[in-house]
């Protein structure tokens, strides 16, 4: 796989996990997603949590 394909696969996996978290709010998935944020240097999941808390 090329770098771009890995990045696309990573992003797809992360988006699926975030959608599952919204649906099920599974604590185990939360830890996974916070770790993924840390590994890829983004705050996508942290921002999602913040948005959910604001609702």
C-alpha positions in Angstrom: 0.0 0.0 0.0 1.1 3.5 -0.7 1.3 6.2 2.1 -1.9 7.8 0.8 -3.8 4.5 0.9 -2.7 4.0 4.5 -3.8 7.5 5.4 -7.2 7.0 3.7 -7.7 3.6 5.5 -6.7 5.2 8.9 -9.2 8.1 8.3 -12.0 5.7 7.3 -11.4 3.5 10.4 -11.4 6.6 12.7 -14.6 7.9 11.1 -16.3 4.5 11.5 -15.2 4.4 15.2 -16.5 7.9 15.8 -19.8 7.1 14.3 -20.1 4.0 16.4 -19.2 6.0 19.5 -22.0 8.4 18.8 -24.4 5.6 18.5 -23.2 3.4 21.3 -21.0 5.7 23.5 -18.8 2.7 24.3 -16.1 3.6 26.8 -13.6 1.2 25.2 -14.0 2.9 21.8 -13.5 6.2 23.5 -10.0 5.1 24.7 -9.2 3.8 21.2 -10.3 7.1 19.6 -8.4 9.3 22.1 -5.3 7.2 21.3 -5.9 7.6 17.6 -6.1 11.4 18.1 -2.8 11.2 19.8 -1.2 9.1 17.2 -2.3 11.1 14.2 -1.8 14.5 15.9 -5.4 15.6 15.5 -8.2 16.5 17.9 -11.0 15.2 15.8 -12.5 12.9 18.5 -11.8 15.4 21.3 -13.7 18.0 19.3 -16.5 15.6 18.7 -16.8 14.9 22.4 -16.9 18.6 23.1 -19.6 19.1 20.5 -21.7 16.3 22.1 -21.3 17.8 25.5 -22.6 21.1 24.2 -25.8 19.6 22.9 
